[in-house]
């Protein structure tokens, strides 16, 4: 009788292992679905703010959405390593897009909390992006140059501009991370255009 008792114990262990595996698999599938659903909800929850800021600044709302996708994945609380905050990773304070926006609009420099707020963040980021697009509009690859400026600053973008107005930009970008950034946003922008995404 003693020799038979380990068998039910082994069965219980096997059942426990299978139960744990089933829970983990169900949790993974459910968690993945929830993440996708949450991401879709977040990405759509800013559509009206994006549309208003994009129209005010004269740029395509899908481009703004592509930049937000790359910068923060629609996380309004995102923070970058260089002090960037919010959906469009705007630098608050006296040395970045927020300062440039305040000077251009004859306003006081907004505090960090206000810069992180979605409406202000999208407004400043859209304005900064529109300014860069306008600056490089004579170039065939104006979008790539504007995205270089958004990511690495005006000086770097100027260094990477092609010698000819119709020359390519991507191969001239000196930072692999900026090149990947530009390619990712252009890819997402093309995807949103193809899907007729709002």
ZAMARGU-4260 file (C-alpha; in steps of 0.2 Angstrom, whole numbers, plus 5000, padded with zeros to 4 digits):
<rodrens>
0) 5000/5000/5000 | 5014/5012/5004 | 5021/5009/4986 | 5005/5015/4978 | 5004/5032/4987
5) 5017/5042/4977 | 5007/5039/4961 | 4992/5051/4966 | 5005/5063/4972 | 5014/5063/4955
10) 4997/5065/4947 | 4993/5080/4958 | 5010/5088/4954 | 5007/5085/4935 | 4989/5093/4937
15) 4996/5108/4946 | 5010/5110/4932 | 4997/5109/4919 | 4985/5121/4928 | 4999/5134/4931
20) 5004/5132/4912 | 4986/5135/4907 | 4984/5150/4918 | 5000/5158/4911 | 4995/5155/4893
25) 4977/5162/4896 | 4985/5177/4905 | 4997/5180/4891 | 4984/5179/4878 | 4972/5190/4888
30) 4986/5202/4893 | 4991/5204/4875 | 4973/5207/4870 | 4971/5220/4884 | 4987/5229/4879
35) 4982/5230/4861 | 4964/5236/4866 | 4972/5248/4878 | 4984/5254/4865 | 4970/5257/4852
40) 4960/5266/4865 | 4974/5277/4869 | 4979/5281/4851 | 4961/5286/4847 | 4958/5296/4863
45) 4970/5310/4857 | 4963/5311/4839 | 4953/5327/4842 | 4968/5336/4850 | 4979/5330/4836
50) 4967/5336/4823 | 4965/5354/4830 | 4984/5356/4833 | 4988/5349/4816 | 4975/5360/4807
55) 4981/5376/4817 | 4999/5372/4812 | 4995/5367/4794 | 5002/5349/4794 | 4994/5332/4791
60) 4986/5325/4807 | 4992/5308/4802 | 5010/5314/4803 | 5008/5321/4820 | 5000/5304/4825
65) 5015/5295/4818 | 5027/5306/4828 | 5017/5303/4844 | 5017/5284/4840 | 5036/5284/4839
70) 5040/5296/4853 | 5028/5289/4866 | 5017/5276/4860 | 5003/5287/4865 | 5008/5287/4884
75) 5005/5305/4890 | 5016/5302/4905 | 5031/5297/4895 | 5048/5304/4900 | 5064/5304/4890
80) 5082/5303/4895 | 5086/5321/4890 | 5071/5328/4900 | 5058/5327/4886 | 5040/5324/4892
85) 5023/5319/4886 | 5016/5312/4870 | 5027/5322/4858 | 5042/5321/4870 | 5044/5340/4871
90) 5058/5348/4881 | 5051/5360/4894 | 5062/5374/4901 | 5073/5387/4893 | 5082/5376/4880
95) 5070/5367/4868 | 5054/5367/4858 | 5043/5374/4873 | 5055/5390/4874 | 5055/5392/4855
100) 5036/5391/4855 | 5034/5403/4869 | 5045/5416/4860 | 5036/5414/4843 | 5019/5416/4851
105) 5024/5430/4863 | 5019/5420/4879 | 5027/5415/4895 | 5037/5399/4895 | 5024/5386/4901
110) 5029/5376/4916 | 5034/5357/4915 | 5017/5351/4920 | 5008/5361/4907 | 5020/5356/4894
115) 5016/5338/4898 | 4997/5340/4897 | 4991/5332/4881 | 4984/5348/4873 | 4999/5359/4876
120) 5011/5345/4872 | 5003/5341/4855 | 5001/5360/4851 | 5020/5363/4854 | 5026/5348/4846
125) 5015/5351/4831 | 5021/5369/4829 | 5039/5363/4831 | 5037/5350/4818 | 5028/5362/4806
130) 5042/5375/4808 | 5054/5362/4803 | 5044/5356/4788 | 5043/5374/4782 | 5062/5377/4785
135) 5066/5362/4773 | 5051/5364/4761 | 5063/5367/4746 | 5071/5350/4748 | 5063/5335/4740
140) 5066/5325/4756 | 5059/5339/4767 | 5050/5327/4778 | 5066/5317/4782 | 5075/5333/4786
145) 5061/5340/4797 | 5061/5323/4807 | 5080/5324/4809 | 5078/5342/4816 | 5064/5336/4828
150) 5075/5322/4834 | 5092/5328/4834 | 5091/5347/4832 | 5093/5360/4819 | 5112/5360/4818
155) 5112/5341/4815 | 5099/5342/4802 | 5108/5356/4793 | 5124/5345/4793 | 5114/5331/4785
160) 5105/5340/4772 | 5110/5335/4754 | 5121/5345/4743 | 5107/5346/4730 | 5089/5350/4733
165) 5083/5333/4726 | 5097/5323/4734 | 5093/5309/4747 | 5094/5312/4765 | 5093/5295/4774
170) 5111/5290/4769 | 5118/5306/4775 | 5111/5305/4793 | 5126/5303/4804 | 5117/5295/4819
175) 5110/5277/4817 | 5097/5280/4830 | 5091/5296/4821 | 5090/5286/4804 | 5080/5273/4812
180) 5069/5286/4820 | 5065/5294/4803 | 5062/5278/4794 | 5050/5272/4808 | 5040/5288/4807
185) 5039/5289/4788 | 5034/5270/4788 | 5020/5273/4801 | 5015/5289/4792 | 5013/5279/4775
190) 5004/5266/4785 | 4991/5278/4792 | 4989/5286/4775 | 4986/5269/4767 | 4973/5265/4780
195) 4965/5282/4779 | 4968/5283/4798 | 4961/5299/4806
</rodrens>
